[in-house]
């Protein structure tokens, strides 16, 4: 078996209540490098690697998304909110790993991960436009601002979108002269 990315050699599978990782480069013997059971007795229906191929996520009948590193160390479990577990896993991985080092563009206020957006700006010369569809702003490395509190703000937005928001819940911070 070969993968598009030759540096990837682990295959994640699920069956019953168990997730297994297989090393596809092993010619002889047992290629299973790790076997774990997130919730004993609960059927696992979906398994997915994150974009770095370092963390595997699984979800099943227990309505939880379990995260594990490829060495078998649990990174915790989180409740699944939807009926499509594969979509829930994808969303969870994006939420947890997409914004590893958050930054904000001063001109257009879009949020990016720092390294990829700096690389994008550096390679799209002379006038790199914001990659968000419809945003006409020109990006500059000097206008990238990293904020440690951005993660908290993103989490608060996700929690707010999960609840029913009414206009009476909005605070008015306008200054009255």
N, C-alpha and C positions, 0 to 999 in steps of 0.2 A: 504494500500500500504506500502511496506517495501523496504528499500534501503540496499545495501550491507554494507554501512557505516551507522550505526545507529545514528551517530551524525548529519547526513544530514537530514533535514526535509523540506527543501524548494524545490519546483518544479518550474522551469521556463518554460513558454509556450509563444507562439506568435500566433496571428491571426489578420488579417486585418492590422491596423497600430499600434497595441497595444501589449505590452509585459506585462504579468501578472506573479506574483510570488504567489504560493500557499503553505500554511503550511499544509503538509499532516498529521500532528498529530492532527489537529482540528477535533473533532468528530461532533460537532453541529455548526450551523450557517455558516457564509461565511468564507471559508478557504483562500480567496484571501487577501493577506497581502499587496500587492502593485500592482498598475496598472500605467503604464507610456506609453507615446507616443513619441518616439524619433523625428519623422518627421511626423506631422499630414498629413494624406492623402496618405502617401507613404507605400506601402505594406511591411511588415516585413516577410522575408523568412527563417531566421535562428536565433537561440538563443543558447547560450552556457555559462556555468559557467567556470570560470578559475579554476586552480588546487587547490586553497585554498577554493573554494566555497564561496568567499566573494564578487566577482565581476561577473556580468553577462554582456555578450556582445551580441548585436543584430545587424543584417545587413539586408538590404532590397533593394527595388527598387531605393532608393535615392543614392545608391552606397557609403554609409557611414557605418562605424562600430561605434556603440555607446556603451560606457561603463558606467555602473551604479553600485554603491555599493548596497548591499541588503537592505539598508535603503531608497533607492530611490534617492540618491544624484548622480547627473551626474558627470562623470569623464572625459567628453569630447567625441568628435567624430573625427574619422579619415577617410580619403578617402580609399575606397576599390579599388584595382588595377586590380584584376583578375575577371574572370567570375564566379568562384565558391566561393560564399559568405561563405560557411561553412569552406572551406580551408583558406580563408582570415581571418576569425575570429580566427581560430586556430593559424595561423601565428602571428596575432596581439597579442593574449594573450601570446604566447611564447616570443615575443619580449619585451612586457611590463613587464612580471612578472617572467620570467625564471631567469633573471640576476638581482636579487634584491640586492645582495652584491657580485659583480663580483670579481673573483680572477683569477690569472694566475699561472700556474705551471712553475717554473723556468727551469725545465729540458725538458719538452715536448712542452711548449708554448700553451697548450690547455686552454680554458677558462671554468670556472665552477662557480656555486654559492657556496659561502664559506661554509655554514653549511653542506650541503649534501656531499661535497667532503671531508671535515674534518671527518665527520661521516664514510664515505666510507673507508678512509685511516685507521681510528682507528679500524674498524671491520674486515678488510681484512689482518690480520697479518699472517706471518711475512713480506711478500714482496708484498704489494698491487700494482698491475699493473694499468696503466692508463686505464680507462674504455672506451676510444675511440678505436674503432675497428682498429686493426693493429698497435697500438702504443705499443712498447715494454718497455717503460720507467717505472721504479719503482718510486712510489710517496712517498714523505715524508712531514709531516706536516710543518716542518721548511722551506720547499721550496715553500710554498704557499704565493703568494704576492698579496695583495689587492690593487687596483688602482682605485681611484675615476674617473679618466679620461677614464677608460675602456668603460663606458657607451657611452661617446661621440664618441670614436673610433668605437664602434659597430654601432652606428647610422650612422656615416660617411660611413662605409662599406656598410650598407644597401642602402644608397642613391647612392653610387657609382655603386652598382650592378644594380640599377634601370635605370641608364643612360648608354648610349653607350660609352664605354671606347675605346680609340684609343691609340696606342703605343706612339704617340706624346704627350699624356697627362701625361706620366710618368716622374717624376722628378728623376734626377740622383744625389744621395747624396754620391757617392763614393769619397773618398779623393784622390787627385792627388798629388804624391810626386815629 
